[in-house]
């Protein structure tokens, strides 16, 4: 009986579309896709910003200041993007800020947050550099660690094409 109630409550939870935030054009395409899918399915968007650890470790106070500045910048970026997501899907996204390796922090978040339903990644379509290290990792070597679907959105999609498929 308890299993049936748990399954019923899980079925009514909104889908959560997670986007890993960075400064790339492909992320913007993925974020639009996720926001519009969330709107059309009654879901929510979650955004993860990972602050890479500072290479400057010689003086602790300088390293701490650099880490604080990076976190402040991450929060500002997330707040700006949260406003855009809210305008697109009608609800504020869930925001996560972590420090560490982007891939490792993404996998840890997915393990810790069972309500995340779909990982949405933007992929570069430029021949030089490939789709990006995170897309390569999550669709290759680390795919077996995922327990949710991955949607890869190519950066070559136009706003009109994204709007049409969402």
C-alpha positions as CSV (number, residue, x, y, z in Angstrom):
1,X,0.0,0.0,0.0
2,X,2.8,2.4,0.9
3,X,4.5,1.7,-2.4
4,X,1.3,2.6,-4.3
5,X,1.0,5.8,-2.4
6,X,4.6,6.7,-3.1
7,X,4.2,5.9,-6.8
8,X,1.0,8.0,-6.9
9,X,2.7,11.0,-5.2
10,X,5.7,10.7,-7.5
11,X,3.4,10.7,-10.6
12,X,1.9,14.0,-9.6
13,X,5.2,15.8,-9.0
14,X,6.1,18.2,-11.8
15,X,8.9,17.3,-14.1
16,X,12.1,19.1,-13.3
17,X,14.3,20.0,-16.2
18,X,17.9,20.6,-15.1
19,X,20.2,22.9,-17.1
20,X,23.9,23.3,-16.3
21,X,24.6,27.0,-16.5
22,X,27.8,28.5,-18.1
23,X,28.6,31.3,-20.5
24,X,28.1,29.5,-23.8
25,X,25.6,30.0,-26.5
26,X,24.6,26.3,-26.4
27,X,23.6,26.8,-22.8
28,X,21.2,29.5,-23.8
29,X,19.6,27.3,-26.4
30,X,19.3,24.5,-23.8
31,X,17.8,26.8,-21.2
32,X,15.1,28.1,-23.6
33,X,14.3,24.5,-24.6
34,X,14.0,23.5,-20.9
35,X,11.9,26.5,-20.0
36,X,9.4,26.0,-22.8
37,X,9.2,22.2,-22.1
38,X,8.5,23.0,-18.5
39,X,5.8,25.4,-19.5
40,X,4.1,22.9,-21.8
41,X,4.3,20.0,-19.4
42,X,3.5,21.9,-16.1
43,X,7.1,21.3,-15.0
44,X,9.8,23.4,-13.5
45,X,13.3,24.3,-14.4
46,X,16.4,23.9,-12.2
47,X,19.7,25.5,-12.9
48,X,23.1,24.4,-11.7
49,X,26.1,26.8,-11.7
50,X,29.4,25.2,-10.8
51,X,32.2,27.5,-9.6
52,X,35.5,25.9,-10.7
53,X,38.0,25.9,-7.8
54,X,40.6,28.6,-7.9
55,X,44.0,27.7,-9.2
56,X,45.4,30.4,-6.8
57,X,46.1,28.5,-3.6
58,X,49.3,30.2,-2.4
59,X,47.7,32.6,0.1
60,X,44.5,31.4,1.7
61,X,43.0,34.9,2.1
62,X,43.4,35.6,-1.6
63,X,42.0,32.3,-2.5
64,X,39.0,32.9,-0.2
65,X,38.4,36.3,-1.8
66,X,38.5,34.8,-5.3
67,X,36.1,32.0,-4.3
68,X,33.7,34.6,-2.8
69,X,33.9,36.8,-5.9
70,X,33.2,33.7,-8.1
71,X,30.2,32.7,-6.0
72,X,28.8,36.3,-6.2
73,X,29.2,36.2,-9.9
74,X,27.5,32.8,-10.1
75,X,24.5,34.1,-8.1
76,X,24.2,37.2,-10.3
77,X,24.2,35.1,-13.4
78,X,21.6,32.7,-12.0
79,X,19.4,35.6,-10.9
80,X,19.5,37.2,-14.3
81,X,18.7,33.8,-16.0
82,X,16.0,33.0,-13.5
83,X,14.1,36.1,-14.5
84,X,14.3,35.0,-18.2
85,X,13.2,31.5,-17.3
86,X,10.3,32.9,-15.2
87,X,9.2,35.0,-18.2
88,X,9.3,31.9,-20.5
89,X,7.7,29.3,-18.3
90,X,5.7,31.3,-15.7
91,X,7.6,30.0,-12.6
92,X,10.9,30.7,-10.9
93,X,13.5,28.0,-11.3
94,X,15.2,26.1,-8.6
95,X,18.8,27.3,-8.3
96,X,21.9,25.4,-7.3
97,X,25.4,26.8,-6.8
98,X,28.3,24.3,-6.2
99,X,32.0,24.5,-6.1
100,X,34.2,21.8,-7.7
101,X,34.5,19.9,-11.0
102,X,31.4,20.6,-13.2
103,X,30.9,16.9,-14.1
104,X,31.4,15.6,-10.6
105,X,29.1,18.2,-9.1
106,X,26.4,17.5,-11.7
107,X,26.6,13.8,-10.9
108,X,26.5,14.4,-7.2
109,X,23.4,16.7,-7.5
110,X,21.6,14.1,-9.6
111,X,22.2,11.6,-6.9
112,X,21.1,13.9,-4.1
113,X,18.0,15.4,-5.8
114,X,15.6,12.6,-6.9
115,X,13.0,15.2,-8.1
116,X,15.2,16.1,-11.1
117,X,13.5,14.4,-14.0
118,X,15.5,15.3,-17.2
119,X,19.0,16.7,-17.8
120,X,19.0,19.2,-20.7
121,X,22.4,20.0,-22.2
122,X,23.3,22.3,-25.0
123,X,25.8,21.0,-27.6
124,X,28.1,22.9,-29.8
125,X,27.7,22.0,-33.4
126,X,31.0,23.6,-34.4
127,X,33.4,21.1,-35.9
128,X,36.3,22.3,-33.8
129,X,35.9,21.3,-30.2
130,X,33.0,18.9,-30.5
131,X,29.8,19.1,-28.5
132,X,31.5,20.1,-25.3
133,X,33.1,18.1,-22.5
134,X,30.0,17.8,-20.4
135,X,27.9,16.5,-23.3
136,X,30.6,14.1,-24.2
137,X,30.9,12.8,-20.7
138,X,27.2,12.5,-20.0
139,X,26.5,10.7,-23.3
140,X,29.6,8.6,-23.2
141,X,31.7,7.3,-20.3
142,X,29.3,8.5,-17.5
143,X,26.0,7.6,-19.1
144,X,25.8,4.5,-17.0
145,X,25.8,6.7,-13.8
146,X,22.6,8.5,-14.9
147,X,19.2,7.5,-13.8
148,X,17.3,10.1,-15.8
149,X,17.0,10.9,-19.5
150,X,19.4,13.4,-21.2
151,X,18.1,15.8,-23.8
152,X,20.9,17.2,-26.0
153,X,19.9,20.5,-27.8
154,X,22.2,21.6,-30.6
155,X,23.2,25.2,-30.6
156,X,22.3,25.4,-34.3
157,X,18.5,25.4,-33.4
158,X,16.8,28.7,-34.0
159,X,14.3,30.3,-31.5
160,X,11.6,29.4,-34.0
161,X,12.7,25.7,-34.2
162,X,12.9,25.5,-30.4
163,X,9.4,27.0,-30.0
164,X,8.0,24.6,-32.6
165,X,9.3,21.4,-30.9
166,X,8.5,22.4,-27.3
